[in-house]
Amino acid sequence: MKRFWDSAATEAAAEGFRVVLDGRPVRLPGGAPLLVEAAPLAEAIAAEWALAGGAKGGEMSPADIPLTRLVGTAQERVAPDPAPMVEGLAKYAETDLLCYRAEDRRLAAMQAAEWQPLLDWLALRHRAPLRVTTGLMPVPQDPASLAAVRRAVAALSPLELTALGVLVPAYGSLVLGLAVVEGHVDAAEAHRLATLDESAQEAFWGTDAEAAARRARIAAEASQAERLLRLARREAPEDGRGEGA
């Protein structure tokens, strides 16, 4: 796609803020104007469009506008009917990564030390204790715990659900995803916890370039989801000076 605008900015609307390109609102694939409630998020999205393609006539790609894509997903796909996403994400609690410990004793001890505090947090925060097992055989979870986790997911806003929809598949863990959304840990720490096994393997066998590249891509996607949450909650932009063009 070629860049067709000179400038990107934000403007107030009755329901929040729009992003405008040469005065025309950014529209989502369904035709509705992109709309956000928080000024910092609108400014960050405008900054994406200000940089995308470099200058008028330059080539841009969807990768240049990650926040725009996340907000578009929340506005067009999640907000009208959040139930499918709620159900899909809640099911991760049935086989959450943090509940499955390695058979190797040293790695299992590391997992217990690093992962159990997150499971304890979930049990205390949401009254949802999850059972732990060794190996890959499924362990049945208490239906009451699964119901409590589902309620926690269902209580999230469309933007929070959209972010969770990035984080949970990235980590293979609903517990880690919820911990990031609720500010208990940051995305970088959650990514470290989710890759304990891979890190231990690499410490023994050496780094696999393809696996490392995959982890870096996943970490970047999770970081954008966390950034969406921070900006949507009207927290200060990274440099403290505001974002936009």
CYANA upper distance limits for C-alpha pairs under 8 A (distance plus 0.5 A):
  1 MET  CA     59 GLU  CA      6.22
  1 MET  CA     60 MET  CA      6.04
  1 MET  CA     61 SER  CA      6.97
  2 LYS  CA     53 GLY  CA      7.70
  2 LYS  CA     56 LYS  CA      8.20
  2 LYS  CA     57 GLY  CA      5.92
  2 LYS  CA     58 GLY  CA      5.96
  2 LYS  CA     59 GLU  CA      5.09
  2 LYS  CA     60 MET  CA      6.53
  3 ARG  CA     52 ALA  CA      7.90
  3 ARG  CA     53 GLY  CA      6.27
  3 ARG  CA     55 ALA  CA      7.39
  3 ARG  CA     56 LYS  CA      5.54
  3 ARG  CA     57 GLY  CA      5.41
  3 ARG  CA     58 GLY  CA      5.80
  3 ARG  CA     59 GLU  CA      6.61
  3 ARG  CA     60 MET  CA      6.95
  4 PHE  CA     56 LYS  CA      5.95
  4 PHE  CA     57 GLY  CA      6.53
  5 TRP  CA     21 LEU  CA      6.42
  5 TRP  CA     22 ASP  CA      6.47
  5 TRP  CA     56 LYS  CA      6.15
  6 ASP  CA     21 LEU  CA      7.85
  6 ASP  CA     22 ASP  CA      6.81
  6 ASP  CA     50 ALA  CA      8.46
  6 ASP  CA     55 ALA  CA      7.42
  6 ASP  CA     56 LYS  CA      6.18
  7 SER  CA     21 LEU  CA      6.25
  7 SER  CA     22 ASP  CA      5.90
  7 SER  CA     50 ALA  CA      6.65
  7 SER  CA    245 ALA  CA      7.46
  8 ALA  CA     19 VAL  CA      7.53
  8 ALA  CA     20 VAL  CA      6.21
  8 ALA  CA     21 LEU  CA      5.10
  8 ALA  CA     22 ASP  CA      6.86
  8 ALA  CA     23 GLY  CA      8.44
  8 ALA  CA     46 ALA  CA      5.91
  8 ALA  CA     47 ALA  CA      7.67
  8 ALA  CA     49 TRP  CA      6.57
  8 ALA  CA     50 ALA  CA      5.72
  8 ALA  CA    244 GLY  CA      7.98
  8 ALA  CA    245 ALA  CA      6.24
  9 ALA  CA     19 VAL  CA      6.27
  9 ALA  CA     20 VAL  CA      5.89
  9 ALA  CA     21 LEU  CA      7.12
  9 ALA  CA     22 ASP  CA      8.45
  9 ALA  CA     23 GLY  CA      8.33
  9 ALA  CA     43 GLU  CA      7.82
  9 ALA  CA     46 ALA  CA      5.96
  9 ALA  CA     47 ALA  CA      8.41
  9 ALA  CA    244 GLY  CA      6.85
  9 ALA  CA    245 ALA  CA      6.12
 10 THR  CA     17 PHE  CA      7.08
 10 THR  CA     18 ARG  CA      6.08
 10 THR  CA     19 VAL  CA      4.97
 10 THR  CA     20 VAL  CA      6.33
 10 THR  CA     42 ALA  CA      6.86
 10 THR  CA     43 GLU  CA      6.86
 10 THR  CA     46 ALA  CA      7.01
 10 THR  CA    244 GLY  CA      8.18
 11 GLU  CA     17 PHE  CA      6.14
 11 GLU  CA     18 ARG  CA      5.90
 11 GLU  CA     19 VAL  CA      6.96
 11 GLU  CA     20 VAL  CA      7.65
 12 ALA  CA     16 GLY  CA      6.50
 12 ALA  CA     17 PHE  CA      5.01
 12 ALA  CA     18 ARG  CA      6.84
 13 ALA  CA     17 PHE  CA      5.65
 13 ALA  CA     18 ARG  CA      6.97
 15 GLU  CA     35 LEU  CA      8.04
 15 GLU  CA     36 VAL  CA      8.26
 15 GLU  CA     37 GLU  CA      7.23
 16 GLY  CA     35 LEU  CA      7.10
 16 GLY  CA     36 VAL  CA      6.09
 16 GLY  CA     37 GLU  CA      4.76
 16 GLY  CA     38 ALA  CA      7.28
 16 GLY  CA     39 ALA  CA      8.25
 17 PHE  CA     35 LEU  CA      6.23
 17 PHE  CA     36 VAL  CA      5.87
 17 PHE  CA     37 GLU  CA      6.51
 17 PHE  CA     38 ALA  CA      7.56
 17 PHE  CA     39 ALA  CA      6.97
 17 PHE  CA     42 ALA  CA      6.76
 18 ARG  CA     25 PRO  CA      6.99
 18 ARG  CA     26 VAL  CA      8.00
 18 ARG  CA     33 PRO  CA      7.79
 18 ARG  CA     34 LEU  CA      6.65
 18 ARG  CA     35 LEU  CA      5.54
 18 ARG  CA     36 VAL  CA      7.19
 18 ARG  CA     42 ALA  CA      7.19
 19 VAL  CA     25 PRO  CA      6.17
 19 VAL  CA     26 VAL  CA      6.27
 19 VAL  CA     34 LEU  CA      7.50
 19 VAL  CA     35 LEU  CA      8.06
 19 VAL  CA     42 ALA  CA      6.82
 19 VAL  CA     43 GLU  CA      8.35
 19 VAL  CA     45 ILE  CA      7.67
 19 VAL  CA     46 ALA  CA      6.32
 20 VAL  CA     24 ARG  CA      5.34
 20 VAL  CA     25 PRO  CA      4.58
 20 VAL  CA     26 VAL  CA      6.11
 20 VAL  CA     46 ALA  CA      8.11
 21 LEU  CA     25 PRO  CA      6.68
 21 LEU  CA     26 VAL  CA      7.14
 21 LEU  CA     49 TRP  CA      8.47
 25 PRO  CA     33 PRO  CA      6.55
 25 PRO  CA     34 LEU  CA      7.87
 26 VAL  CA     33 PRO  CA      6.26
 26 VAL  CA     34 LEU  CA      6.31
 27 ARG  CA     31 GLY  CA      6.03
 27 ARG  CA     32 ALA  CA      5.93
 27 ARG  CA     33 PRO  CA      4.70
 27 ARG  CA     34 LEU  CA      5.95
 28 LEU  CA     32 ALA  CA      6.06
 28 LEU  CA     33 PRO  CA      6.59
 28 LEU  CA     34 LEU  CA      6.50
 28 LEU  CA     72 GLY  CA      6.72
 28 LEU  CA     76 GLU  CA      8.33
 30 GLY  CA     76 GLU  CA      7.82
 34 LEU  CA     71 VAL  CA      8.21
 34 LEU  CA     72 GLY  CA      7.35
 34 LEU  CA     75 GLN  CA      8.26
 36 VAL  CA     41 LEU  CA      7.60
 36 VAL  CA     42 ALA  CA      6.83
 36 VAL  CA     71 VAL  CA      8.37
 36 VAL  CA    232 ALA  CA      8.45
 37 GLU  CA    232 ALA  CA      7.86
 38 ALA  CA     42 ALA  CA      6.99
 38 ALA  CA    231 LEU  CA      7.66
 38 ALA  CA    232 ALA  CA      5.96
 38 ALA  CA    233 ARG  CA      7.45
 38 ALA  CA    234 ARG  CA      6.19
 39 ALA  CA     43 GLU  CA      6.60
 39 ALA  CA    234 ARG  CA      7.49
 40 PRO  CA     44 ALA  CA      6.68
 40 PRO  CA    231 LEU  CA      5.93
 40 PRO  CA    232 ALA  CA      7.61
 40 PRO  CA    234 ARG  CA      6.30
 40 PRO  CA    235 GLU  CA      7.79
 40 PRO  CA    236 ALA  CA      7.62
 40 PRO  CA    237 PRO  CA      7.16
 40 PRO  CA    242 GLY  CA      7.55
 40 PRO  CA    243 GLU  CA      7.54
 41 LEU  CA     45 ILE  CA      6.73
 41 LEU  CA    228 LEU  CA      7.69
 41 LEU  CA    231 LEU  CA      5.25
 41 LEU  CA    232 ALA  CA      6.02
 41 LEU  CA    234 ARG  CA      7.84
 42 ALA  CA     46 ALA  CA      6.68
 43 GLU  CA     47 ALA  CA      6.67
 43 GLU  CA    242 GLY  CA      7.70
 43 GLU  CA    243 GLU  CA      5.41
 43 GLU  CA    244 GLY  CA      5.03
 43 GLU  CA    245 ALA  CA      8.40
 44 ALA  CA     48 GLU  CA      6.96
 44 ALA  CA     67 LEU  CA      8.31
 44 ALA  CA    231 LEU  CA      8.41
 44 ALA  CA    243 GLU  CA      5.65
 44 ALA  CA    244 GLY  CA      6.38
 45 ILE  CA     49 TRP  CA      7.09
 45 ILE  CA     65 ILE  CA      7.90
 45 ILE  CA     67 LEU  CA      6.60
 45 ILE  CA     68 THR  CA      6.50
 45 ILE  CA    244 GLY  CA      7.98
 46 ALA  CA     50 ALA  CA      6.60
 46 ALA  CA    243 GLU  CA      8.18
 46 ALA  CA    244 GLY  CA      5.66
 46 ALA  CA    245 ALA  CA      7.07
 47 ALA  CA     51 LEU  CA      6.83
 47 ALA  CA    243 GLU  CA      6.53
 47 ALA  CA    244 GLY  CA      4.80
 47 ALA  CA    245 ALA  CA      6.31
 48 GLU  CA     52 ALA  CA      6.49
 48 GLU  CA     64 ASP  CA      7.13
 48 GLU  CA     65 ILE  CA      5.95
 48 GLU  CA     67 LEU  CA      8.35
 49 TRP  CA     64 ASP  CA      8.37
 49 TRP  CA     65 ILE  CA      7.32
 50 ALA  CA     54 GLY  CA      8.23
 50 ALA  CA    244 GLY  CA      7.98
 50 ALA  CA    245 ALA  CA      6.56
 51 LEU  CA     55 ALA  CA      8.10
 51 LEU  CA     64 ASP  CA      8.45
 52 ALA  CA     59 GLU  CA      8.42
 52 ALA  CA     60 MET  CA      6.06
 52 ALA  CA     61 SER  CA      8.24
 52 ALA  CA     64 ASP  CA      6.09
 52 ALA  CA     65 ILE  CA      7.74
 53 GLY  CA     57 GLY  CA      8.01
 53 GLY  CA     58 GLY  CA      5.04
 53 GLY  CA     59 GLU  CA      5.28
 53 GLY  CA     60 MET  CA      4.83
 53 GLY  CA     61 SER  CA      8.32
 53 GLY  CA     64 ASP  CA      8.49
 54 GLY  CA     58 GLY  CA      6.48
 54 GLY  CA     59 GLU  CA      8.35
 60 MET  CA     64 ASP  CA      7.10
 61 SER  CA     65 ILE  CA      8.18
 62 PRO  CA     66 PRO  CA      7.47
 62 PRO  CA     69 ARG  CA      8.08
 65 ILE  CA     69 ARG  CA      6.93
 66 PRO  CA     70 LEU  CA      6.81
 66 PRO  CA    224 GLN  CA      7.66
 67 LEU  CA     71 VAL  CA      6.60
 67 LEU  CA    224 GLN  CA      7.63
 67 LEU  CA    228 LEU  CA      7.05
 68 THR  CA     72 GLY  CA      6.47
 69 ARG  CA     73 THR  CA      6.65
 70 LEU  CA     74 ALA  CA      6.81
 70 LEU  CA    159 LEU  CA      8.43
 70 LEU  CA    162 THR  CA      7.29
 70 LEU  CA    163 ALA  CA      8.11
 70 LEU  CA    225 ALA  CA      8.29
 70 LEU  CA    228 LEU  CA      8.34
 71 VAL  CA     75 GLN  CA      6.55
 71 VAL  CA    159 LEU  CA      7.37
 72 GLY  CA     76 GLU  CA      6.36
 72 GLY  CA     77 ARG  CA      8.24
 73 THR  CA     77 ARG  CA      5.71
 73 THR  CA     78 VAL  CA      6.89
 73 THR  CA    162 THR  CA      7.48
 74 ALA  CA     78 VAL  CA      5.27
 74 ALA  CA     79 ALA  CA      6.32
 74 ALA  CA    158 PRO  CA      5.83
 74 ALA  CA    159 LEU  CA      5.89
 74 ALA  CA    161 LEU  CA      8.23
 74 ALA  CA    162 THR  CA      6.16
 75 GLN  CA     79 ALA  CA      5.98
 75 GLN  CA     80 PRO  CA      8.10
 75 GLN  CA    158 PRO  CA      7.87
 76 GLU  CA     80 PRO  CA      7.29
 77 ARG  CA     81 ASP  CA      7.61
 77 ARG  CA     82 PRO  CA      8.41
 78 VAL  CA     82 PRO  CA      5.35
 78 VAL  CA     85 MET  CA      7.73
 78 VAL  CA    158 PRO  CA      6.27
 78 VAL  CA    161 LEU  CA      8.11
 78 VAL  CA    162 THR  CA      7.59
 79 ALA  CA    158 PRO  CA      5.75
 82 PRO  CA     86 VAL  CA      6.64
 82 PRO  CA    158 PRO  CA      7.63
 83 ALA  CA     87 GLU  CA      6.59
 83 ALA  CA    154 ALA  CA      8.24
 84 PRO  CA     88 GLY  CA      6.57
 85 MET  CA     89 LEU  CA      6.51
 85 MET  CA    161 LEU  CA      7.99
 85 MET  CA    165 GLY  CA      7.99
 86 VAL  CA     90 ALA  CA      6.47
 86 VAL  CA    150 ARG  CA      7.63
 86 VAL  CA    153 VAL  CA      6.53
 86 VAL  CA    154 ALA  CA      6.25
 86 VAL  CA    161 LEU  CA      8.07
 87 GLU  CA     91 LYS  CA      6.81
 87 GLU  CA    150 ARG  CA      7.84
 88 GLY  CA     92 TYR  CA      7.85
 89 LEU  CA     93 ALA  CA      8.46
 89 LEU  CA    153 VAL  CA      8.14
 89 LEU  CA    164 LEU  CA      8.43
 89 LEU  CA    165 GLY  CA      7.45
 89 LEU  CA    168 VAL  CA      7.70
 89 LEU  CA    174 LEU  CA      7.47
 90 ALA  CA    146 LEU  CA      8.04
 90 ALA  CA    149 VAL  CA      7.01
 90 ALA  CA    150 ARG  CA      5.64
 90 ALA  CA    153 VAL  CA      7.18
 90 ALA  CA    174 LEU  CA      7.70
 91 LYS  CA     95 THR  CA      8.21
 92 TYR  CA     96 ASP  CA      6.07
 92 TYR  CA    168 VAL  CA      8.35
 92 TYR  CA    172 GLY  CA      8.01
 92 TYR  CA    173 SER  CA      6.98
 92 TYR  CA    174 LEU  CA      6.15
 93 ALA  CA    146 LEU  CA      7.14
 93 ALA  CA    149 VAL  CA      7.90
 93 ALA  CA    173 SER  CA      7.79
 93 ALA  CA    174 LEU  CA      6.34
 93 ALA  CA    175 VAL  CA      7.84
 94 GLU  CA    140 PRO  CA      7.66
 94 GLU  CA    141 GLN  CA      6.73
 94 GLU  CA    146 LEU  CA      7.75
 95 THR  CA     99 CYS  CA      7.67
 95 THR  CA    138 PRO  CA      7.43
 95 THR  CA    139 VAL  CA      8.13
 96 ASP  CA    100 TYR  CA      7.86
 96 ASP  CA    172 GLY  CA      7.17
 96 ASP  CA    173 SER  CA      5.44
 96 ASP  CA    174 LEU  CA      6.89
 96 ASP  CA    175 VAL  CA      7.72
 97 LEU  CA    171 TYR  CA      8.42
 97 LEU  CA    172 GLY  CA      6.24
 97 LEU  CA    173 SER  CA      5.69
 97 LEU  CA    194 ALA  CA      8.16
 98 LEU  CA    111 GLN  CA      8.43
 98 LEU  CA    115 TRP  CA      6.41
 98 LEU  CA    116 GLN  CA      8.15
 98 LEU  CA    119 LEU  CA      7.98
 98 LEU  CA    132 VAL  CA      8.25
 98 LEU  CA    173 SER  CA      7.32
 98 LEU  CA    175 VAL  CA      8.13
 99 CYS  CA    130 LEU  CA      7.65
 99 CYS  CA    131 ARG  CA      6.89
 99 CYS  CA    132 VAL  CA      4.85
 99 CYS  CA    133 THR  CA      6.63
100 TYR  CA    132 VAL  CA      6.60
100 TYR  CA    133 THR  CA      5.83
100 TYR  CA    134 THR  CA      6.18
100 TYR  CA    135 GLY  CA      6.70
100 TYR  CA    136 LEU  CA      7.06
101 ARG  CA    108 ALA  CA      5.93
101 ARG  CA    111 GLN  CA      7.10
101 ARG  CA    112 ALA  CA      8.10
101 ARG  CA    132 VAL  CA      7.91
101 ARG  CA    133 THR  CA      6.66
101 ARG  CA    134 THR  CA      5.20
101 ARG  CA    135 GLY  CA      6.52
102 ALA  CA    107 LEU  CA      6.71
102 ALA  CA    108 ALA  CA      5.44
102 ALA  CA    111 GLN  CA      8.40
102 ALA  CA    134 THR  CA      6.39
102 ALA  CA    135 GLY  CA      6.16
103 GLU  CA    107 LEU  CA      8.28
103 GLU  CA    108 ALA  CA      7.02
103 GLU  CA    134 THR  CA      6.54
103 GLU  CA    135 GLY  CA      6.30
104 ASP  CA    108 ALA  CA      6.46
105 ARG  CA    109 ALA  CA      6.57
106 ARG  CA    110 MET  CA      6.89
107 LEU  CA    111 GLN  CA      6.63
107 LEU  CA    197 ASP  CA      7.88
107 LEU  CA    200 ALA  CA      7.96
108 ALA  CA    112 ALA  CA      6.58
109 ALA  CA    113 ALA  CA      6.73
110 MET  CA    114 GLU  CA      6.62
111 GLN  CA    115 TRP  CA      5.91
111 GLN  CA    116 GLN  CA      8.03
111 GLN  CA    196 LEU  CA      7.84
112 ALA  CA    116 GLN  CA      5.77
113 ALA  CA    117 PRO  CA      7.89
114 GLU  CA    118 LEU  CA      8.37
114 GLU  CA    193 LEU  CA      7.51
115 TRP  CA    119 LEU  CA      7.15
115 TRP  CA    193 LEU  CA      7.68
116 GLN  CA    120 ASP  CA      6.55
117 PRO  CA    121 TRP  CA      6.61
118 LEU  CA    122 LEU  CA      6.81
118 LEU  CA    175 VAL  CA      7.56
118 LEU  CA    176 LEU  CA      7.91
118 LEU  CA    179 ALA  CA      8.22
119 LEU  CA    123 ALA  CA      6.71
119 LEU  CA    129 PRO  CA      7.43
119 LEU  CA    130 LEU  CA      7.41
119 LEU  CA    175 VAL  CA      7.62
120 ASP  CA    124 LEU  CA      6.69
120 ASP  CA    129 PRO  CA      7.73
121 TRP  CA    125 ARG  CA      6.24
122 LEU  CA    126 HIS  CA      6.04
122 LEU  CA    127 ARG  CA      7.39
122 LEU  CA    128 ALA  CA      6.49
122 LEU  CA    129 PRO  CA      7.20
122 LEU  CA    175 VAL  CA      7.42
123 ALA  CA    127 ARG  CA      5.12
123 ALA  CA    128 ALA  CA      4.89
123 ALA  CA    129 PRO  CA      4.77
123 ALA  CA    130 LEU  CA      7.88
124 LEU  CA    128 ALA  CA      7.84
124 LEU  CA    129 PRO  CA      8.39
126 HIS  CA    148 ALA  CA      6.87
126 HIS  CA    149 VAL  CA      7.36
126 HIS  CA    152 ALA  CA      7.56
127 ARG  CA    145 SER  CA      7.38
127 ARG  CA    148 ALA  CA      7.16
128 ALA  CA    144 ALA  CA      7.81
128 ALA  CA    145 SER  CA      4.60
128 ALA  CA    146 LEU  CA      7.44
128 ALA  CA    148 ALA  CA      6.27
128 ALA  CA    149 VAL  CA      6.85
129 PRO  CA    145 SER  CA      6.47
130 LEU  CA    141 GLN  CA      6.68
130 LEU  CA    142 ASP  CA      7.75
130 LEU  CA    145 SER  CA      7.32
131 ARG  CA    139 VAL  CA      7.56
131 ARG  CA    140 PRO  CA      8.13
131 ARG  CA    141 GLN  CA      6.60
131 ARG  CA    142 ASP  CA      8.43
132 VAL  CA    139 VAL  CA      7.79
133 THR  CA    137 MET  CA      8.50
133 THR  CA    139 VAL  CA      6.97
141 GLN  CA    145 SER  CA      7.62
141 GLN  CA    146 LEU  CA      7.48
142 ASP  CA    146 LEU  CA      6.95
143 PRO  CA    147 ALA  CA      6.57
144 ALA  CA    148 ALA  CA      6.69
145 SER  CA    149 VAL  CA      6.73
146 LEU  CA    150 ARG  CA      6.69
147 ALA  CA    151 ARG  CA      6.79
148 ALA  CA    152 ALA  CA      6.88
149 VAL  CA    153 VAL  CA      6.86
150 ARG  CA    154 ALA  CA      6.56
151 ARG  CA    155 ALA  CA      6.64
152 ALA  CA    156 LEU  CA      7.59
153 VAL  CA    161 LEU  CA      7.89
153 VAL  CA    178 LEU  CA      8.46
156 LEU  CA    160 GLU  CA      6.12
156 LEU  CA    161 LEU  CA      6.38
157 SER  CA    161 LEU  CA      6.53
158 PRO  CA    162 THR  CA      6.58
159 LEU  CA    163 ALA  CA      6.76
159 LEU  CA    228 LEU  CA      8.37
159 LEU  CA    229 LEU  CA      7.81
159 LEU  CA    232 ALA  CA      8.33
160 GLU  CA    164 LEU  CA      6.57
160 GLU  CA    181 VAL  CA      7.29
160 GLU  CA    229 LEU  CA      7.11
161 LEU  CA    165 GLY  CA      6.50
162 THR  CA    166 VAL  CA      7.20
162 THR  CA    225 ALA  CA      8.50
163 ALA  CA    167 LEU  CA      6.79
163 ALA  CA    181 VAL  CA      8.02
163 ALA  CA    225 ALA  CA      5.29
163 ALA  CA    226 GLU  CA      7.44
163 ALA  CA    228 LEU  CA      7.73
163 ALA  CA    229 LEU  CA      7.63
164 LEU  CA    168 VAL  CA      6.32
164 LEU  CA    177 GLY  CA      6.30
164 LEU  CA    178 LEU  CA      7.49
164 LEU  CA    181 VAL  CA      7.29
164 LEU  CA    225 ALA  CA      8.18
165 GLY  CA    169 PRO  CA      7.39
166 VAL  CA    170 ALA  CA      6.79
166 VAL  CA    221 GLU  CA      7.71
166 VAL  CA    222 ALA  CA      6.94
166 VAL  CA    225 ALA  CA      7.09
167 LEU  CA    171 TYR  CA      6.69
167 LEU  CA    176 LEU  CA      8.40
167 LEU  CA    177 GLY  CA      5.62
167 LEU  CA    222 ALA  CA      6.02
167 LEU  CA    225 ALA  CA      7.59
168 VAL  CA    172 GLY  CA      6.08
168 VAL  CA    173 SER  CA      5.78
168 VAL  CA    174 LEU  CA      5.68
168 VAL  CA    176 LEU  CA      7.64
168 VAL  CA    177 GLY  CA      5.43
169 PRO  CA    173 SER  CA      7.53
170 ALA  CA    218 ILE  CA      6.50
170 ALA  CA    219 ALA  CA      8.41
170 ALA  CA    222 ALA  CA      7.55
171 TYR  CA    176 LEU  CA      7.46
171 TYR  CA    177 GLY  CA      7.76
171 TYR  CA    190 ALA  CA      8.01
171 TYR  CA    191 HIS  CA      7.04
171 TYR  CA    194 ALA  CA      5.86
171 TYR  CA    195 THR  CA      8.48
172 GLY  CA    194 ALA  CA      7.90
173 SER  CA    177 GLY  CA      6.82
173 SER  CA    194 ALA  CA      8.21
174 LEU  CA    178 LEU  CA      6.51
175 VAL  CA    179 ALA  CA      6.62
176 LEU  CA    180 VAL  CA      6.85
176 LEU  CA    190 ALA  CA      6.36
176 LEU  CA    194 ALA  CA      8.40
177 GLY  CA    181 VAL  CA      6.79
177 GLY  CA    190 ALA  CA      8.25
178 LEU  CA    182 GLU  CA      6.44
179 ALA  CA    183 GLY  CA      6.53
179 ALA  CA    184 HIS  CA      5.37
179 ALA  CA    185 VAL  CA      6.22
179 ALA  CA    186 ASP  CA      8.41
180 VAL  CA    184 HIS  CA      6.41
180 VAL  CA    185 VAL  CA      5.71
180 VAL  CA    186 ASP  CA      5.87
180 VAL  CA    187 ALA  CA      6.49
180 VAL  CA    190 ALA  CA      7.71
180 VAL  CA    226 GLU  CA      7.75
181 VAL  CA    226 GLU  CA      7.79
181 VAL  CA    229 LEU  CA      7.75
185 VAL  CA    189 GLU  CA      6.83
185 VAL  CA    190 ALA  CA      7.06
186 ASP  CA    190 ALA  CA      6.77
186 ASP  CA    226 GLU  CA      8.18
187 ALA  CA    191 HIS  CA      6.56
187 ALA  CA    219 ALA  CA      8.19
187 ALA  CA    222 ALA  CA      6.67
187 ALA  CA    223 SER  CA      6.38
187 ALA  CA    226 GLU  CA      6.92
188 ALA  CA    192 ARG  CA      6.79
188 ALA  CA    219 ALA  CA      7.59
188 ALA  CA    223 SER  CA      7.79
189 GLU  CA    193 LEU  CA      6.75
190 ALA  CA    194 ALA  CA      6.60
191 HIS  CA    195 THR  CA      6.77
191 HIS  CA    219 ALA  CA      6.92
192 ARG  CA    196 LEU  CA      6.87
195 THR  CA    199 SER  CA      6.57
196 LEU  CA    200 ALA  CA      6.65
197 ASP  CA    201 GLN  CA      6.75
198 GLU  CA    202 GLU  CA      6.64
199 SER  CA    203 ALA  CA      6.63
200 ALA  CA    204 PHE  CA      7.06
201 GLN  CA    205 TRP  CA      6.45
201 GLN  CA    206 GLY  CA      8.02
202 GLU  CA    206 GLY  CA      4.98
202 GLU  CA    207 THR  CA      5.59
202 GLU  CA    208 ASP  CA      7.89
203 ALA  CA    207 THR  CA      8.12
207 THR  CA    211 ALA  CA      8.45
207 THR  CA    212 ALA  CA      7.65
208 ASP  CA    212 ALA  CA      6.59
209 ALA  CA    213 ALA  CA      6.64
210 GLU  CA    214 ARG  CA      6.77
211 ALA  CA    215 ARG  CA      6.72
212 ALA  CA    216 ALA  CA      6.68
213 ALA  CA    217 ARG  CA      6.74
214 ARG  CA    218 ILE  CA      6.77
215 ARG  CA    219 ALA  CA      6.52
216 ALA  CA    220 ALA  CA      6.67
217 ARG  CA    221 GLU  CA      6.84
218 ILE  CA    222 ALA  CA      6.70
219 ALA  CA    223 SER  CA      6.59
220 ALA  CA    224 GLN  CA      6.87
221 GLU  CA    225 ALA  CA      6.94
222 ALA  CA    226 GLU  CA      6.77
223 SER  CA    227 ARG  CA      6.62
224 GLN  CA    228 LEU  CA      6.65
225 ALA  CA    229 LEU  CA      7.05
226 GLU  CA    230 ARG  CA      6.84
227 ARG  CA    231 LEU  CA      6.64
228 LEU  CA    232 ALA  CA      6.46
229 LEU  CA    233 ARG  CA      6.65
230 ARG  CA    234 ARG  CA      7.18
230 ARG  CA    235 GLU  CA      6.04
230 ARG  CA    236 ALA  CA      8.49
231 LEU  CA    235 GLU  CA      5.98
231 LEU  CA    236 ALA  CA      7.70
231 LEU  CA    237 PRO  CA      7.47
236 ALA  CA    240 GLY  CA      6.32
236 ALA  CA    242 GLY  CA      7.98
237 PRO  CA    241 ARG  CA      7.44
237 PRO  CA    242 GLY  CA      6.19
237 PRO  CA    243 GLU  CA      7.31
